[in-house]
Amino acid sequence: MRNQDRRLPVWIGLALAGLLSACSGGDAADPAPRPVLVERPQGGPDAAIATFAGEIRARRESPLSFRIGGNLVRRLVDAGERVREGQVLAELDPGDQRLQAEAARAQLAAAEAELARVRADRARYQTLARDQLVSRSAMDAQDAAWRAAEERARTARAQLDVASNQAAYATLRAPRDGVIASRAAEAGQVVAAGQAIYTLAGDDGREVAIALPESRIGEFRLGQEVEVELWDAPGERMRGSIREIAAAADPQARTFAARVALAPEAAARAALGQSARVFVARNGERAALSVPLSALQPGPGGGHAVWVVAPGTGALRLVPVQAGTPGQARVPVLSGLSPEDWVVSAGGHLLREGLVVAPVDRDNRPVVVASAAGADAPR
């Protein structure tokens, strides 16, 4: 029993020695390379181009309304229908206007009858005046009565014209060829003078309505050439130019409303209300490579830099670059990178110079960064 008690500390010592040797062996082992997300810079002209979402609109959009108020009795067209110049679109109840026109016509008839009587009296007085059978003052009174009767007839004729126009205003006609973009009234509704009944989109041109950011409004100018891509035709770009830029920013969105005029051949393909994208080249920037915004890091001496995986070794190096104007998700790199580089696209603030990493792509597949040209590809 005493011999077993004496051997117990020996076994404990051997066990502790084994544990210490195991720990020291683990510290000596090299840590596994840290996986990092990498991608190659994207190239092409789009790197130095800003993109804006917009909507196809007509160059001339006219709200159509009656010039008089009344009860809307007929609505002859609906939204989306094509109309021709002079086509009847809607009608008001013409009863009151018809009665006013008849009353004006009766007043004109009475005024003309009075004028005829006064004219006959004046002719008789002229005959008597030549024979000196009436006084000069009596002849002057007849002349004054004749002129007053003529003015009353002229006034009655003008009132009839106004009443006739009022009756014609009860019919709403299309002022030009186009498409009914929207309607805002129904039959049976009482409408006021000037209240919009339809919105007519004319056929004389199509434009894209976009909003330009306040922070970059100085980059855009009237007449600037742009490209337009319809959402239903990706990759097919049409020519256009900036036709209009608002003089003041929207007080809520802080953006400037702008219109992009489409070329005639492009306008025929665009449908009203269709979504589109407008591509505008940034002033003073050339086509460049681009990297994600998350890849951009502070440079060692100021400026910008990106982490690049060294070919063959997998070690990281911080490469200074010249960055352009950032976009929504990417930033153009004007110098410092080549299309063959593998750039760390995320987590750069946790890395250091010379760290050996295990690059992977967005599908979590290992990437071989080889030195030979054309050998860099996912396994």
C-alpha positions in Angstrom: 0.0 0.0 0.0 2.8 2.4 0.8 4.6 1.5 -2.5 1.5 2.4 -4.5 1.3 5.8 -2.6 4.9 6.5 -3.5 4.4 5.7 -7.2 1.3 8.0 -7.5 3.2 11.3 -7.8 5.4 9.8 -10.5 2.4 9.0 -12.7 1.0 12.4 -12.1 4.2 14.0 -13.2 4.4 11.9 -16.4 0.8 12.9 -17.2 1.6 16.6 -16.7 4.7 16.3 -18.9 2.7 14.8 -21.7 0.1 17.5 -21.5 2.8 20.2 -21.6 4.5 18.6 -24.6 1.2 18.4 -26.5 0.5 22.1 -25.8 3.9 23.2 -26.9 3.5 21.2 -30.1 0.2 22.8 -31.0 1.6 26.4 -30.6 4.4 25.6 -33.0 2.0 24.5 -35.8 1.3 27.2 -38.4 -2.3 28.6 -38.4 -4.5 27.7 -41.5 -4.7 30.5 -44.1 -7.7 32.8 -43.6 -10.4 32.6 -46.4 -11.1 35.9 -48.1 -13.6 36.8 -50.8 -11.9 37.9 -54.0 -12.9 39.0 -57.5 -11.2 40.5 -60.5 -11.8 44.1 -61.5 -14.6 44.6 -63.9 -13.8 46.6 -67.0 -15.5 48.3 -69.9 -17.0 51.7 -70.5 -19.7 51.3 -67.8 -17.1 51.8 -65.1 -17.1 55.6 -65.7 -20.8 55.9 -66.3 -23.6 56.9 -64.0 -27.0 55.1 -64.3 -30.4 56.7 -63.5 -33.8 55.0 -63.5 -36.5 56.8 -65.4 -39.9 56.6 -67.1 -40.9 57.1 -70.7 -43.1 60.2 -71.1 -44.4 62.2 -73.9 -42.7 65.5 -74.8 -46.0 67.3 -74.6 -48.5 66.1 -72.1 -51.6 68.4 -72.1 -54.4 68.2 -69.5 -57.7 68.6 -71.5 -60.7 70.3 -69.9 -63.9 72.1 -70.8 -63.9 75.9 -71.0 -67.3 75.9 -69.2 -68.8 74.0 -66.4 -71.7 71.6 -66.6 -72.9 68.0 -66.3 -70.7 65.5 -68.2 -73.2 63.4 -70.2 -70.9 61.5 -72.5 -67.3 60.2 -72.2 -66.3 58.8 -75.6 -62.7 57.6 -75.1 -60.8 55.8 -72.4 -57.2 55.8 -71.1 -54.8 54.2 -73.6 -56.8 55.0 -76.7 -55.3 56.7 -79.7 -57.1 59.8 -80.8 -56.9 62.2 -83.8 -56.9 66.0 -84.0 -60.5 67.2 -83.8 -62.0 63.9 -82.5 -64.8 64.4 -80.0 -63.7 63.1 -76.6 -66.5 64.1 -74.2 -69.7 66.2 -74.1 -71.5 68.3 -71.5 -75.3 68.7 -71.3 -75.8 71.6 -73.8 -79.2 72.6 -72.7 -78.3 75.9 -70.9 -75.9 76.9 -73.6 -78.4 76.2 -76.3 -81.0 78.4 -74.6 -78.5 81.2 -74.2 -77.7 81.0 -77.9 -81.4 81.2 -78.8 -81.9 84.2 -76.5 -78.9 85.9 -78.1 -80.3 85.1 -81.5 -83.6 86.7 -80.6 -82.0 89.8 -79.3 -80.0 90.1 -82.5 -83.2 89.8 -84.5 -84.8 92.6 -82.5 -81.8 94.8 -82.8 -81.6 94.3 -86.5 -85.4 95.1 -86.9 -84.9 98.3 -84.9 -81.9 99.2 -87.0 -84.0 98.7 -90.2 -86.7 101.0 -88.9 -84.3 103.7 -87.8 -82.5 103.5 -91.1 -85.8 104.0 -93.0 -86.7 107.0 -90.8 -83.3 108.5 -91.4 -83.7 108.1 -95.2 -87.0 110.0 -95.1 -85.6 112.8 -93.0 -82.7 113.1 -95.5 -85.2 113.7 -98.2 -87.1 116.3 -96.2 -83.9 118.0 -95.1 -82.9 118.4 -98.8 -86.2 120.2 -99.4 -85.6 122.2 -96.1 -88.8 120.8 -94.7 -87.2 119.7 -91.3 -84.7 121.5 -89.1 -81.1 120.6 -89.0 -81.4 119.5 -85.3 -84.1 117.0 -86.3 -81.8 115.5 -88.9 -79.0 115.3 -86.4 -81.3 113.4 -84.0 -82.1 110.9 -86.7 -78.4 110.4 -87.4 -77.8 109.8 -83.7 -80.6 107.3 -83.5 -79.3 105.4 -86.6 -75.7 105.2 -85.1 -77.1 103.9 -81.8 -79.2 101.3 -83.5 -76.2 100.1 -85.4 -74.2 99.8 -82.2 -77.0 97.8 -80.6 -77.1 95.4 -83.5 -73.4 95.0 -83.4 -73.5 94.3 -79.7 -76.3 91.7 -80.2 -74.3 90.0 -82.9 -71.3 89.8 -80.7 -73.4 88.3 -77.9 -74.7 85.7 -80.2 -71.2 84.8 -81.2 -70.2 84.4 -77.5 -73.3 82.3 -76.9 -72.6 80.1 -79.9 -69.0 79.6 -78.7 -70.3 78.6 -75.3 -72.5 76.0 -76.9 -69.5 74.7 -78.8 -67.5 74.6 -75.6 -69.8 71.8 -74.4 -67.9 69.5 -76.7 -64.4 68.5 -75.9 -62.2 67.7 -78.9 -58.6 66.5 -79.2 -56.2 69.4 -80.0 -53.7 67.1 -81.7 -52.9 63.5 -82.5 -51.9 61.4 -79.5 -52.7 58.9 -76.8 -55.0 59.4 -73.9 -52.6 58.9 -71.0 -55.2 59.2 -68.2 -58.8 60.3 -67.4 -60.2 62.0 -64.4 -63.9 62.2 -64.8 -66.9 59.9 -65.4 -70.3 60.4 -67.2 -72.8 62.0 -64.9 -70.3 64.0 -63.0 -70.6 67.8 -62.7 -67.3 69.3 -63.7 -66.1 72.9 -63.3 -64.5 75.0 -66.0 -60.8 74.1 -66.4 -61.1 70.8 -64.5 -58.9 68.2 -66.2 -60.9 65.5 -67.9 -58.1 63.7 -69.8 -54.3 64.0 -70.1 -53.3 63.8 -73.8 -49.8 62.5 -74.6 -48.9 64.0 -78.0 -47.2 62.0 -80.8 -44.4 64.6 -81.2 -41.6 63.0 -79.4 -40.8 60.7 -76.5 -38.6 61.5 -73.5 -37.3 59.8 -70.3 -38.0 61.6 -67.0 -35.2 61.2 -64.5 -34.0 62.8 -61.3 -30.4 64.0 -61.0 -28.7 64.1 -57.6 -28.0 67.5 -56.1 -24.5 66.6 -55.1 -23.5 66.0 -58.8 -25.7 68.4 -60.7 -22.6 70.2 -62.0 -21.7 67.1 -64.1 -24.7 67.5 -66.4 -25.5 70.0 -69.1 -28.2 70.6 -71.7 -27.5 68.7 -74.9 -25.2 66.2 -73.3 -25.3 62.9 -75.1 -26.6 59.8 -73.2 -27.7 56.3 -73.8 -31.1 54.8 -72.9 -31.9 51.2 -72.3 -35.5 49.9 -72.0 -36.1 47.4 -69.2 -37.7 45.0 -71.7 -34.7 45.1 -74.0 -31.6 44.8 -71.8 -28.3 45.4 -73.6 -29.9 47.4 -76.4 -29.0 51.0 -75.9 -30.6 53.9 -77.8 -29.3 57.4 -78.4 -30.6 60.4 -76.5 -29.6 63.8 -75.1 -30.5 65.8 -72.0 -33.1 68.3 -73.2 -34.2 69.9 -69.9 -32.8 70.3 -66.4 -35.0 71.9 -63.7 -33.8 75.3 -62.4 -34.4 74.3 -58.7 -34.2 71.1 -56.8 -37.2 69.3 -55.4 -37.7 70.5 -51.8 -38.3 67.0 -50.4 -36.2 64.7 -52.6 -33.4 67.2 -53.2 -33.0 66.1 -56.8 -33.3 68.0 -60.0 -36.0 66.8 -62.5 -34.6 66.3 -66.0 -35.8 65.2 -69.4 -33.9 63.1 -71.8 -35.0 63.4 -75.4 -34.9 60.2 -77.5 -33.7 60.1 -81.1 -36.6 59.7 -83.6 -35.8 56.1 -84.4 -35.6 55.2 -80.7 -38.9 57.1 -79.8 -40.9 54.7 -82.0 -39.8 51.7 -79.9 -40.6 53.3 -76.5 -44.1 52.9 -75.0 -45.6 55.5 -72.6 -45.0 54.7 -69.0 -42.3 52.1 -69.7 -39.3 51.9 -67.4 -35.9 52.7 -68.7 -32.3 53.3 -67.6 -30.3 56.3 -68.6 -26.5 56.0 -68.9 -24.5 59.2 -68.6 -20.7 59.4 -68.9 -19.1 61.3 -66.0 -17.3 64.4 -67.1 -13.5 64.1 -67.3 -13.5 60.3 -66.6 -12.4 57.7 -69.1 -13.4 54.1 -69.3 -11.8 52.2 -66.4 -11.8 49.1 -64.3 -14.0 49.0 -61.3 -14.1 47.3 -57.9 -16.8 47.1 -55.2 -16.9 50.0 -52.8 -16.2 47.6 -50.0 -12.8 46.8 -51.6 -11.5 50.3 -51.2 -9.1 50.9 -48.3 -7.2 53.9 -47.0 -3.8 54.2 -48.7 -0.6 54.2 -46.7 0.3 57.8 -47.6 -3.3 59.0 -48.1 -5.5 58.3 -51.0 -6.9 54.9 -51.7 -5.6 51.3 -52.0 -6.9 47.8 -52.4 -5.7 44.4 -51.1 -4.4 42.2 -53.9 -3.5 38.5 -53.6 0.1 37.9 -54.8 0.3 35.2 -57.5 1.8 31.9 -56.4 2.3 32.7 -52.7 -1.3 33.8 -51.8 0.2 36.6 -49.7 -1.6 40.0 -49.5 -0.1 43.3 -50.7 -1.7 46.7 -50.4 -1.7 48.4 -53.8 -2.3 52.2 -54.1 -4.9 53.0 -56.7 -6.4 56.2 -58.3 -10.2 56.0 -57.7 -12.8 57.9 -59.7 -16.2 59.1 -58.6 -18.0 56.3 -56.7 -21.2 54.8 -57.9 -24.0 53.2 -56.0 -22.1 49.8 -55.5 -18.8 50.1 -57.4 -16.0 52.6 -57.9 -13.9 53.1 -61.0 -10.2 52.6 -60.6 -8.3 54.8 -63.1 -4.8 53.4 -62.4 -3.0 50.9 -60.2 -4.8 47.7 -61.2 -4.8 45.3 -64.1 -7.7 43.0 -65.2 -5.7 39.9 -64.1 -5.4 41.0 -60.4 -7.5 39.3 -57.7 -8.8 41.9 -55.3 -10.1 41.3 -51.9 -13.7 42.6 -52.1 -14.7 42.5 -48.4 -13.2 42.5 -44.9 -10.1 44.5 -45.8 -10.0 46.3 -42.5 -9.1 42.9 -40.8 -6.1 42.1 -43.0 -2.4 43.0 -43.0 0.5 43.2 -45.4 2.0 39.8 -46.2 -0.8 37.7 -44.6 -1.3 34.4 -46.5 -4.9 33.9 -47.4 -7.1 31.3 -49.0 -9.0 33.2 -51.8 -12.6 32.1 -52.6 -15.2 33.4 -55.1 -18.8 34.3 -54.3 -19.8 30.7 -54.7 -17.3 29.8 -51.9 -15.1 28.0 -54.4 -11.3 28.1 -54.0 -9.5 30.4 -56.4 -6.0 29.5 -57.7 -3.9 32.7 -58.0 -1.2 31.4 -60.3 1.6 33.5 -61.9 1.1 32.1 -65.4 -1.1 34.2 -67.7 -4.5 32.6 -68.1 -4.0 30.1 -65.3 -6.0 32.1 -62.7 -9.4 30.4 -62.5 -11.6 28.8 -59.9 -11.0 25.1 -59.4 
